[in-house]
Amino acid sequence: MVKWNKLFGKLSKYFDFFSKKEETEAVKHDDSMVPHKLMESVKHCYALMDPFRAQAAVQRAQYAGKYGDGGAPEVVLDNKIRQTVKIYSRLLASGTPQSIVTQRYDALIPFAKEFEMAFNRHLKNIDLQDPMMDAVMQMFFSVGIIKTGLADGDEEDQYTIDGEEFDFGKAKSSSVLFDHFVVDVEANRRSGINFIGDRYWMPAQWVRDKKKELGTAPGYEDLTPSGRKLSSSAMRPTDRTSKIPDQPEKRLYSEVMLWDIYLPKQNLMCTFVDGEDEPLEVYEWDGPKGGPYDLLCMDRVPGEILPSSPISWLLPMHEFVNSVMRKLERQAVNQKTVHLYDKAVEDEAEAIRTAHDLDYVGVTNLNKDTVVAVGQGGADPALFNTMIAADNMYDQLAGGLKVLGGTEPMSETLGQDKLLRDSANAMIDEMRRVVRRTLRSVIKKHAWYVWTDPIRDYEAQMPIPGSKVTHRVVISPEVREGEFLDYNFDINPYSLSERTPQEEAATLRDLWEEVVVPNTQFYMQAGMMPDAIGYTNRIYELSGADSKNLFIPMNGQPAAGGSSSESGMAPMPPQIKQTTNTRISRPGHTQASRDAALMDSMSSLAQQGQGRPSGQ
């Protein structure tokens, strides 16, 4: 018994030691335990991220080229980085995100459709496309970050963050610049991070009022209209690509930079004034699971939090192509042709120089060249071939950039082109899966906010099947009580890529020929008839043509070979004749074949010694 008492005594001292240690590592703020060294750890990890920010800055400079006082240090003649980002961004996130609301029970089908219509209208109203597009572009240089939450402030006001206004209490999403982002990079897996956050500008008066309201955080008096805590911060923003300096004291309005730091393990959100170690505000995160931040990472590195950006491994080839092109440019610009003559016939040489077309010039000896033209410099054919080969290699590394751009055929036959497109689409499909996974998380957060909104009605106009009439759908707070959404619905995003009218017309033609026309009998049995005139008018509309003069009335007579089996039902349209387009192989009509022919000709010139005249 004595032994047990001694053992319990030792254990109690052991637990007391750790409880006291825990107290020294945390401070109590609004009934929440916040790690005392939180901002110290944030500053430490922000410093560890310096190389990643510097690398991203170099990549953005190449993308921007010469931009203000900054940009690329040398001239970018062939901006492969810009071409890559533009093509992939258009294919990945150029459309307005929408969602499909699926359900698990047949009885919920009508309500699921109504909620889908109202929710998609909400996604359009908040303009989710812009932050998603920004995040996708940042993903190519570093990591895309999307922050989702509720707008704060007074009910009669709007909430403003970084100059962008949001309705009070309404869900919003915004992209976060990588330079204003911090994460616990010492963690080796996503689930093990201790904090994640970002910084943003807020009016100084808002900060003063908040500090005065709380009364526990001193120092609101020193936030003068022109003052800010940025000068004392150890986390100054990275220089912008344009090299425009960050001078808060010269801003039109007095603003203060704040940090939002989310602690996943404690489920706390902490707000700090930049440059201060005591939190301005701490509250428990009561939003969707996972916190406010979603990261868009394309090339993850095992055991690391920050990914490897796609541009980081394309940048060396981009720089090589431009380095060779700059050298070719110098050679071409420095190329010159000079005329040599014997000083004994200087008068004759001058007469030749000043002669006009079809003039007669007398020379002493016709059997001897009085004036000899000698070329110097010029583009090196071998170097030119190297540039073409490097350009083609970059295209392959980027996943078939010319095929994805759709500028021209890439092979001599239709079958080969299809194989190239399928190969390129395999890479873009993988990137789309990554973007869709992140977007799905963002959209589910918005669905959670819409479902739990206690005051707003979400409305939409829902079409009635089989007619052009719509009816008003209202999703009110009364029908959104409980966790009904979590248990009965799922959210799947779509419409990530915006299609051109020509692409939409091509899609309609494929659906008409492959789905609608072959199944016309089934539609008729269901009491519906495909609208051939409406389909044709839509195709002409998308093509930018006017179809009103292409048809004449038949005086009520049915089409040839057709007959109405029921009163009021249009006759079955004749089968549309399907045609097959075959492209004949014509060597020399693709960029690759033209490059090959040009490289062959330049190699021949180099072998003959004609590519660069002697004297270089």
C-alpha positions as CSV (number, residue, x, y, z in Angstrom):
1,M,0.0,0.0,0.0
2,V,2.9,2.3,0.8
3,K,4.5,1.5,-2.5
4,W,1.2,2.5,-4.4
5,N,1.0,5.8,-2.4
6,K,4.6,6.6,-3.4
7,L,3.8,5.7,-7.0
8,F,0.7,7.9,-7.1
9,G,2.7,10.7,-5.5
10,K,5.3,10.6,-8.2
11,L,2.6,10.4,-10.9
12,S,0.8,13.5,-9.5
13,K,4.1,15.4,-9.5
14,Y,4.6,14.3,-13.1
15,F,1.2,15.5,-14.2
16,D,1.6,18.7,-12.2
17,F,4.8,19.4,-14.1
18,F,3.2,19.1,-17.5
19,S,0.1,21.1,-16.5
20,K,2.3,24.0,-15.3
21,K,4.3,23.7,-18.5
22,E,1.2,23.9,-20.5
23,E,0.1,27.0,-18.6
24,T,3.4,28.7,-19.5
25,E,3.0,27.9,-23.2
26,A,-0.5,29.2,-23.5
27,V,-2.4,32.3,-22.6
28,K,-6.1,32.6,-21.9
29,H,-7.9,34.9,-24.3
30,D,-11.7,35.1,-24.4
31,D,-12.0,31.7,-22.6
32,S,-9.7,30.2,-25.3
33,M,-6.2,28.9,-24.8
34,V,-3.9,30.4,-27.4
35,P,-0.3,29.3,-27.7
36,H,1.8,32.0,-26.2
37,K,4.5,31.7,-28.9
38,L,2.1,31.6,-31.8
39,M,3.4,34.7,-33.6
40,E,6.9,33.7,-32.9
41,S,6.3,30.4,-34.7
42,V,4.5,32.2,-37.5
43,K,7.5,34.5,-38.0
44,H,9.8,31.5,-38.0
45,C,7.9,29.6,-40.7
46,Y,7.4,32.8,-42.7
47,A,11.2,33.2,-42.8
48,L,11.5,29.5,-43.8
49,M,9.2,30.2,-46.8
50,D,11.5,33.0,-48.1
51,P,13.2,30.7,-50.8
52,F,9.8,29.6,-52.0
53,R,8.6,33.2,-52.3
54,A,11.8,34.2,-54.1
55,Q,11.4,31.3,-56.5
56,A,7.8,32.3,-57.3
57,A,8.9,35.9,-57.8
58,V,11.4,34.8,-60.5
59,Q,8.8,32.7,-62.2
60,R,6.3,35.6,-62.2
61,A,8.9,37.9,-63.5
62,Q,9.4,35.7,-66.6
63,Y,5.7,35.5,-67.1
64,A,5.4,39.3,-67.0
65,G,8.4,40.0,-69.1
66,K,9.4,43.6,-68.9
67,Y,6.9,45.1,-66.5
68,G,7.3,48.6,-65.1
69,D,10.6,48.8,-63.3
70,G,10.6,45.1,-62.6
71,G,9.9,41.9,-64.5
72,A,12.4,39.7,-66.3
73,P,16.0,40.9,-66.0
74,E,16.5,40.2,-69.8
75,V,14.3,40.5,-72.8
76,V,11.9,37.6,-73.2
77,L,11.5,37.1,-77.0
78,D,9.4,34.0,-76.8
79,N,7.4,34.0,-73.6
80,K,6.7,30.2,-73.2
81,I,5.8,30.7,-69.5
82,R,3.0,33.2,-70.4
83,Q,1.8,30.9,-73.2
84,T,1.6,27.9,-70.9
85,V,-0.2,29.7,-68.1
86,K,-2.7,31.3,-70.4
87,I,-3.6,28.0,-72.2
88,Y,-3.9,25.9,-69.1
89,S,-5.8,28.6,-67.2
90,R,-8.4,28.8,-70.0
91,L,-8.8,25.0,-69.9
92,L,-8.9,24.7,-66.1
93,A,-11.0,27.5,-64.7
94,S,-12.4,29.9,-67.2
95,G,-16.1,29.2,-66.6
96,T,-18.5,30.2,-63.8
97,P,-18.4,27.2,-61.3
98,Q,-21.8,25.5,-60.9
99,S,-22.8,22.4,-59.0
100,I,-24.9,19.3,-59.2
101,V,-26.8,18.5,-56.0
102,T,-27.3,14.8,-55.7
103,Q,-29.4,13.0,-53.1
104,R,-29.6,9.6,-51.6
105,Y,-33.4,9.1,-51.4
106,D,-36.0,9.3,-54.2
107,A,-38.3,11.3,-52.0
108,L,-35.8,14.2,-52.0
109,I,-35.4,14.5,-55.8
110,P,-37.7,17.6,-56.1
111,F,-36.2,19.4,-53.2
112,A,-32.6,18.6,-54.3
113,K,-33.3,20.1,-57.7
114,E,-34.8,23.3,-56.1
115,F,-31.8,23.6,-53.8
116,E,-29.5,23.1,-56.7
117,M,-31.1,26.0,-58.7
118,A,-31.0,28.4,-55.7
119,F,-27.5,27.4,-54.7
120,N,-26.1,27.8,-58.3
121,R,-27.6,31.3,-58.4
122,H,-25.7,32.1,-55.2
123,L,-22.5,30.9,-56.8
124,K,-23.1,33.3,-59.7
125,N,-23.9,36.2,-57.4
126,I,-20.7,35.9,-55.4
127,D,-18.6,35.6,-58.6
128,L,-16.7,32.6,-57.5
129,Q,-15.0,32.5,-60.9
130,D,-12.6,35.3,-60.1
131,P,-10.9,33.9,-56.9
132,M,-10.9,30.5,-58.5
133,M,-9.1,31.8,-61.6
134,D,-6.6,33.7,-59.4
135,A,-5.9,30.6,-57.4
136,V,-5.3,28.5,-60.6
137,M,-2.9,31.1,-62.0
138,Q,-1.0,31.2,-58.6
139,M,-0.9,27.4,-58.6
140,F,1.5,27.5,-61.6
141,F,4.0,29.6,-59.7
142,S,3.6,28.4,-56.1
143,V,0.3,27.3,-54.5
144,G,-3.2,28.5,-55.0
145,I,-5.0,29.6,-51.8
146,I,-8.7,30.2,-51.4
147,K,-10.2,31.6,-48.2
148,T,-13.9,31.1,-47.5
149,G,-15.9,32.6,-44.7
150,L,-18.7,34.9,-43.6
151,A,-18.5,38.7,-44.1
152,D,-18.2,40.4,-40.8
153,G,-19.4,43.9,-39.7
154,D,-22.5,45.8,-38.9
155,E,-25.7,44.5,-40.4
156,E,-26.5,47.8,-42.2
157,D,-23.0,48.0,-43.6
158,Q,-20.9,46.1,-46.1
159,Y,-17.7,44.3,-45.2
160,T,-14.5,45.5,-47.0
161,I,-11.3,43.5,-47.1
162,D,-8.4,44.6,-49.4
163,G,-10.7,47.0,-51.1
164,E,-13.4,44.4,-52.0
165,E,-16.9,44.7,-50.5
166,F,-19.0,41.8,-49.3
167,D,-22.5,41.7,-47.9
168,F,-22.6,41.3,-44.1
169,G,-23.1,37.8,-43.0
170,K,-23.0,36.3,-46.5
171,A,-20.5,33.6,-47.5
172,K,-17.6,34.9,-49.6
173,S,-14.4,33.5,-51.1
174,S,-11.3,35.3,-52.0
175,S,-7.9,34.3,-53.3
176,V,-4.8,34.9,-51.1
177,L,-1.5,36.0,-52.5
178,F,1.3,33.6,-51.8
179,D,3.4,36.5,-50.5
180,H,0.7,37.1,-47.8
181,F,0.4,33.5,-46.9
182,V,2.0,31.5,-44.1
183,V,1.7,27.8,-43.1
184,D,3.4,25.5,-40.7
185,V,6.1,24.2,-43.1
186,E,7.8,22.3,-40.3
187,A,5.0,19.8,-40.5
188,N,5.5,16.9,-42.9
189,R,1.9,16.2,-43.8
190,R,-1.2,18.2,-44.3
191,S,-3.0,16.8,-41.3
192,G,-0.1,17.7,-39.0
193,I,0.1,21.5,-39.5
194,N,-0.3,23.6,-36.3
195,F,-1.4,26.8,-38.0
196,I,-2.2,28.3,-41.4
197,G,-3.1,32.0,-42.1
198,D,-2.9,35.1,-44.3
199,R,-2.7,38.9,-43.9
200,Y,-4.8,41.6,-45.4
201,W,-5.5,45.4,-45.1
202,M,-8.2,46.8,-42.8
203,P,-9.1,50.4,-42.0
204,A,-7.1,51.7,-39.0
205,Q,-10.3,53.1,-37.5
206,W,-11.8,49.6,-37.5
207,V,-8.7,48.3,-35.6
208,R,-8.9,51.2,-33.1
209,D,-12.6,50.5,-32.4
210,K,-12.0,46.8,-32.0
211,K,-9.2,47.3,-29.5
212,K,-11.2,49.9,-27.6
213,E,-14.2,47.6,-27.6
214,L,-12.2,44.6,-26.2
215,G,-10.2,46.7,-23.8
216,T,-7.8,43.9,-23.1
217,A,-5.3,44.6,-25.8
218,P,-3.5,47.8,-25.2
219,G,-2.0,50.1,-27.8
220,Y,-4.9,51.3,-29.8
221,E,-4.0,54.9,-29.1
222,D,-0.8,54.6,-31.1
223,L,-2.6,53.6,-34.3
224,T,-2.7,57.2,-35.6
225,P,-4.5,58.0,-38.9
226,S,-1.2,57.8,-40.7
227,G,0.5,55.2,-38.5
228,R,0.6,51.4,-38.7
229,K,2.5,48.5,-37.1
230,L,4.0,47.3,-40.4
231,S,7.4,49.0,-39.8
232,S,8.0,46.8,-36.7
233,S,7.0,43.6,-38.4
234,A,9.5,40.9,-39.1
235,M,7.4,39.7,-42.0
236,R,7.5,42.4,-44.6
237,P,5.8,41.7,-48.0
238,T,8.0,40.5,-50.9
239,D,8.7,43.0,-53.6
240,R,6.0,43.1,-56.2
241,T,6.8,42.2,-59.8
242,S,6.4,45.8,-60.9
243,K,8.8,46.9,-58.0
244,I,6.1,49.4,-56.8
245,P,7.1,50.0,-53.2
246,D,4.7,49.2,-50.3
247,Q,4.1,52.6,-48.6
248,P,1.1,52.3,-46.3
249,E,1.6,55.8,-45.0
250,K,1.0,57.2,-48.5
251,R,-2.3,55.3,-49.1
252,L,-5.4,57.3,-49.6
253,Y,-7.0,55.8,-46.5
254,S,-5.3,54.9,-43.3
255,E,-5.1,51.1,-43.2
256,V,-3.5,48.5,-40.9
257,M,-2.3,45.0,-41.9
258,L,-3.9,42.2,-40.0
259,W,-3.1,38.5,-39.8
260,D,-5.8,35.7,-39.6
261,I,-4.2,32.6,-38.1
262,Y,-6.3,29.4,-38.0
263,L,-5.3,26.7,-35.5
264,P,-6.7,23.4,-36.8
265,K,-6.0,21.3,-33.7
266,Q,-7.7,23.8,-31.3
267,N,-10.2,24.9,-34.0
268,L,-9.5,28.6,-33.2
269,M,-9.2,31.6,-35.4
270,C,-6.9,34.3,-34.1
271,T,-6.5,37.9,-35.5
272,F,-3.3,39.8,-34.9
273,V,-2.2,43.3,-35.9
274,D,1.0,42.9,-38.0
275,G,3.9,43.6,-35.7
276,E,2.2,42.6,-32.5
277,D,2.4,39.4,-30.6
278,E,-0.8,39.7,-28.6
279,P,-4.0,38.7,-30.4
280,L,-6.5,41.3,-31.3
281,E,-9.3,38.8,-31.3
282,V,-9.7,35.0,-30.7
283,Y,-12.8,33.0,-31.4
284,E,-13.8,29.4,-32.0
285,W,-14.2,28.5,-35.7
286,D,-17.9,27.6,-36.1
287,G,-17.8,27.3,-39.9
288,P,-17.4,24.2,-42.1
289,K,-15.1,21.4,-41.2
290,G,-11.5,22.0,-42.3
291,G,-11.3,25.7,-41.6
292,P,-11.4,28.6,-44.0
293,Y,-8.4,27.7,-46.3
294,D,-8.2,25.5,-49.3
295,L,-4.9,24.9,-51.0
296,L,-4.6,24.2,-54.8
297,C,-1.4,22.1,-55.2
298,M,-0.5,20.6,-58.5
299,D,2.8,18.8,-57.9
300,R,3.0,17.6,-54.3
301,V,6.3,16.6,-52.8
302,P,6.3,13.6,-50.4
303,G,6.9,14.8,-46.8
304,E,6.5,18.4,-47.6
305,I,3.6,20.9,-47.1
306,L,4.4,23.3,-50.0
307,P,4.2,21.8,-53.5
308,S,6.6,22.0,-56.4
309,S,5.1,24.4,-59.0
310,P,4.6,23.3,-62.6
311,I,6.6,26.4,-63.9
312,S,9.6,25.5,-61.7
313,W,10.6,22.6,-63.9
314,L,9.6,24.4,-67.2
315,L,11.6,27.5,-66.4
316,P,15.1,26.2,-67.3
317,M,13.9,25.2,-70.8
318,H,12.1,28.5,-71.2
319,E,15.2,30.4,-70.3
320,F,17.3,28.3,-72.6
321,V,15.0,28.9,-75.6
322,N,15.1,32.7,-74.9
323,S,18.9,32.7,-74.3
324,V,19.4,31.1,-77.7
325,M,16.9,33.4,-79.4
326,R,18.7,36.5,-77.9
327,K,22.0,35.2,-79.3
328,L,20.4,34.6,-82.7
329,E,18.9,38.1,-82.5
330,R,22.3,39.6,-81.9
331,Q,23.8,37.7,-84.7
332,A,21.0,38.7,-87.1
333,V,21.2,42.4,-86.1
334,N,25.0,42.4,-86.4
335,Q,25.0,40.8,-89.8
336,K,26.4,43.2,-92.5
337,T,27.6,43.2,-96.0
338,V,30.6,45.4,-97.0
339,H,32.1,46.1,-100.5
340,L,35.8,45.8,-101.1
341,Y,37.6,47.6,-104.0
342,D,41.2,48.2,-105.1
343,K,42.2,51.7,-104.3
344,A,43.6,52.0,-107.8
345,V,40.1,52.0,-109.2
346,E,38.6,54.2,-106.4
347,D,36.8,56.4,-109.0
348,E,35.2,53.5,-110.6
349,A,34.1,52.1,-107.3
350,E,32.5,55.4,-106.4
351,A,30.7,55.5,-109.7
352,I,29.3,52.0,-109.0
353,R,28.2,53.1,-105.5
354,T,26.3,56.1,-106.8
355,A,24.9,54.5,-109.9
356,H,21.1,54.1,-110.2
357,D,19.2,51.2,-111.7
358,L,19.9,50.7,-115.4
359,D,22.8,53.2,-115.4
360,Y,25.9,52.6,-117.5
361,V,29.2,52.6,-115.6
362,G,32.6,52.4,-117.3
363,V,35.3,50.2,-115.8
364,T,38.9,49.6,-116.8
365,N,38.9,45.8,-116.8
366,L,35.6,43.9,-117.3
367,N,37.3,40.6,-116.6
368,K,38.1,41.6,-113.0
369,D,35.6,42.4,-110.2
370,T,36.1,46.0,-109.5
371,V,33.9,45.8,-106.4
372,V,33.5,42.6,-104.3
373,A,30.7,42.1,-101.7
374,V,31.7,40.4,-98.5
375,G,29.2,39.4,-95.9
376,Q,29.9,39.2,-92.2
377,G,28.0,37.8,-89.2
378,G,24.5,36.4,-89.5
379,A,22.5,33.8,-87.7
380,D,24.3,30.5,-87.1
381,P,22.3,27.6,-88.8
382,A,23.3,25.1,-86.1
383,L,22.3,27.5,-83.4
384,F,19.0,28.1,-85.2
385,N,18.3,24.3,-85.3
386,T,19.1,24.1,-81.6
387,M,16.5,26.8,-80.9
388,I,13.8,24.9,-82.9
389,A,14.7,21.7,-81.1
390,A,14.5,23.3,-77.7
391,D,11.2,25.0,-78.5
392,N,9.8,21.5,-79.5
393,M,11.2,20.0,-76.3
394,Y,9.5,22.7,-74.2
395,D,6.2,21.9,-76.0
396,Q,6.6,18.2,-75.0
397,L,7.5,19.0,-71.4
398,A,4.5,21.3,-71.1
399,G,2.2,18.4,-72.2
400,G,1.6,19.2,-75.8
401,L,1.1,22.9,-75.6
402,K,0.5,23.4,-79.3
403,V,-2.1,20.6,-79.3
404,L,-3.9,22.1,-76.2
405,G,-3.8,25.6,-77.8
406,G,-5.5,24.2,-80.9
407,T,-3.7,26.6,-83.2
408,E,-3.2,24.1,-86.1
409,P,-3.0,20.4,-87.0
410,M,0.0,18.8,-85.4
411,S,0.3,15.7,-87.7
412,E,-0.4,14.7,-91.3
413,T,-3.4,12.6,-90.7
414,L,-6.7,12.7,-88.6
415,G,-5.8,9.6,-86.7
416,Q,-2.5,10.9,-85.6
417,D,-4.0,14.2,-84.5
418,K,-6.6,12.3,-82.4
419,L,-3.8,10.3,-80.7
420,L,-1.9,13.6,-79.9
421,R,-5.1,15.2,-78.5
422,D,-5.8,12.2,-76.4
423,S,-2.3,12.2,-75.0
424,A,-2.5,15.9,-74.2
425,N,-5.9,15.6,-72.7
426,A,-4.6,12.9,-70.3
427,M,-2.4,15.6,-68.7
428,I,-5.1,18.3,-68.7
429,D,-7.6,15.8,-67.3
430,E,-5.3,15.1,-64.3
431,M,-4.9,18.8,-63.7
432,R,-8.7,19.2,-63.9
433,R,-9.2,16.5,-61.2
434,V,-6.9,18.5,-58.9
435,V,-8.7,21.7,-59.6
436,R,-12.1,20.0,-59.3
437,R,-11.2,18.5,-55.9
438,T,-10.3,21.9,-54.5
439,L,-13.3,23.6,-56.0
440,R,-15.5,20.9,-54.6
441,S,-14.2,21.7,-51.1
442,V,-14.8,25.4,-51.6
443,I,-18.3,24.8,-53.0
444,K,-19.2,22.5,-50.1
445,K,-18.2,25.2,-47.7
446,H,-20.6,27.6,-49.5
447,A,-23.3,25.0,-49.4
448,W,-22.8,24.7,-45.7
449,Y,-23.1,28.4,-45.2
450,V,-26.2,28.6,-47.4
451,W,-27.8,25.8,-45.5
452,T,-27.1,27.3,-42.1
453,D,-27.9,30.9,-43.0
454,P,-30.5,31.9,-40.3
455,I,-31.9,35.0,-42.0
456,R,-31.6,34.9,-45.8
457,D,-33.9,33.4,-48.4
458,Y,-32.2,32.0,-51.5
459,E,-34.3,32.2,-54.6
460,A,-34.2,31.1,-58.3
461,Q,-36.4,30.6,-61.3
462,M,-36.8,27.0,-62.1
463,P,-38.0,25.9,-65.6
464,I,-41.0,23.6,-65.9
465,P,-40.1,20.6,-68.0
466,G,-41.7,20.6,-71.4
467,S,-42.5,24.3,-71.5
468,K,-40.9,27.7,-71.5
469,V,-42.6,28.7,-68.2
470,T,-40.6,29.0,-65.0
471,H,-41.7,29.1,-61.4
472,R,-40.1,30.8,-58.4
473,V,-38.1,28.7,-56.0
474,V,-37.5,29.9,-52.5
475,I,-35.2,28.1,-50.1
476,S,-36.0,29.7,-46.7
477,P,-34.3,29.1,-43.3
478,E,-37.4,27.1,-42.2
479,V,-36.6,24.2,-44.5
480,R,-32.9,24.2,-43.8
481,E,-32.9,23.3,-40.1
482,G,-30.6,20.6,-38.7
483,E,-27.9,18.8,-40.6
484,F,-30.1,17.7,-43.4
485,L,-27.5,18.7,-46.1
486,D,-24.7,16.6,-44.5
487,Y,-26.7,13.4,-44.5
488,N,-28.8,13.6,-47.6
489,F,-27.0,15.6,-50.3
490,D,-23.7,15.7,-52.1
491,I,-22.2,18.6,-54.1
492,N,-20.3,18.0,-57.4
493,P,-18.9,21.0,-59.3
494,Y,-18.9,21.4,-63.0
495,S,-18.7,24.2,-65.6
496,L,-15.0,24.8,-64.9
497,S,-14.1,25.7,-68.5
498,E,-15.9,28.4,-70.5
499,R,-16.8,27.3,-74.0
500,T,-16.8,29.5,-77.0
501,P,-20.0,29.7,-79.2
502,Q,-18.2,27.6,-81.8
503,E,-17.4,24.9,-79.2
504,E,-21.0,24.9,-77.9
505,A,-22.2,24.5,-81.5
506,A,-19.9,21.6,-82.1
507,T,-21.2,20.0,-78.8
508,L,-24.8,20.5,-79.9
509,R,-24.1,18.9,-83.3
510,D,-22.5,15.8,-81.6
511,L,-25.5,15.4,-79.2
512,W,-28.0,15.8,-82.0
513,E,-26.3,13.2,-84.3
514,E,-25.2,10.8,-81.7
515,V,-28.0,10.9,-79.1
516,V,-31.1,12.8,-80.2
517,V,-31.7,11.5,-83.8
518,P,-30.9,7.8,-83.1
519,N,-33.4,7.9,-80.2
520,T,-36.2,9.9,-81.9
521,Q,-38.7,6.9,-81.7
522,F,-38.2,6.7,-77.9
523,Y,-38.9,10.4,-77.5
524,M,-42.1,10.1,-79.6
525,Q,-43.3,7.3,-77.4
526,A,-42.7,9.6,-74.4
527,G,-44.8,12.2,-76.1
528,M,-42.0,14.5,-77.2
529,M,-40.5,15.4,-80.5
530,P,-37.0,16.8,-81.2
531,D,-37.2,20.4,-82.4
532,A,-35.2,20.3,-85.6
533,I,-36.0,23.9,-86.5
534,G,-35.0,25.1,-83.0
535,Y,-31.8,23.1,-83.2
536,T,-30.9,24.5,-86.6
537,N,-31.7,28.1,-85.5
538,R,-29.5,27.6,-82.4
539,I,-26.6,26.3,-84.5
540,Y,-26.8,29.3,-86.8
541,E,-27.1,31.7,-83.8
542,L,-23.9,30.2,-82.3
543,S,-22.2,30.5,-85.6
544,G,-23.1,34.1,-85.9
545,A,-25.2,33.6,-89.1
546,D,-28.8,34.6,-89.8
547,S,-31.1,31.7,-90.7
548,K,-34.4,33.6,-91.2
549,N,-34.2,33.5,-95.0
550,L,-33.1,29.9,-95.2
551,F,-36.5,28.3,-94.8
552,I,-39.9,28.7,-96.6
553,P,-43.3,27.6,-95.4
554,M,-44.8,24.4,-96.8
555,N,-48.4,25.6,-96.4
556,G,-49.1,23.1,-93.7
557,Q,-48.0,20.1,-95.8
558,P,-45.9,17.4,-94.1
559,A,-42.4,16.8,-95.2
560,A,-41.8,14.3,-97.9
561,G,-42.1,10.7,-96.7
562,G,-43.5,11.8,-93.4
563,S,-47.0,11.5,-91.9
564,S,-48.6,12.4,-88.6
565,S,-49.8,9.5,-86.7
566,E,-51.6,11.6,-84.1
567,S,-53.4,14.9,-84.2
568,G,-51.2,17.8,-83.2
569,M,-48.0,15.8,-83.4
570,A,-45.3,16.7,-85.8
571,P,-44.1,14.0,-88.2
572,M,-40.9,12.3,-87.5
573,P,-38.0,14.1,-89.2
574,P,-35.9,12.2,-91.7
575,Q,-32.6,10.9,-90.6
576,I,-29.8,13.4,-91.0
577,K,-27.3,12.2,-93.4
578,Q,-24.1,11.7,-91.5
579,T,-20.9,12.6,-93.3
580,T,-17.3,11.6,-92.7
581,N,-14.6,14.2,-93.1
582,T,-11.2,12.7,-94.1
583,R,-8.1,14.8,-94.1
584,I,-5.6,13.6,-96.7
585,S,-2.0,13.4,-95.7
586,R,-0.2,16.4,-97.1
587,P,3.4,16.6,-95.8
588,G,4.6,20.1,-95.0
589,H,1.3,21.4,-93.7
590,T,2.0,21.1,-90.0
591,Q,4.3,23.2,-87.9
592,A,6.5,20.1,-87.0
593,S,7.0,19.3,-90.7
594,R,7.8,22.9,-91.5
595,D,10.3,23.0,-88.7
596,A,11.9,19.8,-89.9
597,A,12.2,21.1,-93.4
598,L,13.7,24.4,-92.2
599,M,16.2,22.6,-90.0
600,D,17.3,20.4,-93.0
601,S,17.8,23.5,-95.1
602,M,19.8,25.3,-92.4
603,S,21.9,22.2,-91.9
604,S,22.7,22.1,-95.6
605,L,23.7,25.7,-95.6
606,A,26.0,25.1,-92.6
607,Q,27.6,22.2,-94.4
608,Q,28.1,24.3,-97.6
609,G,29.6,27.1,-95.5
610,Q,26.8,29.5,-96.6
611,G,25.0,29.9,-93.4
612,R,27.5,32.4,-91.9
613,P,29.8,34.0,-94.4
614,S,33.5,34.1,-93.5
615,G,34.7,37.1,-91.5
616,Q,32.6,36.4,-88.4
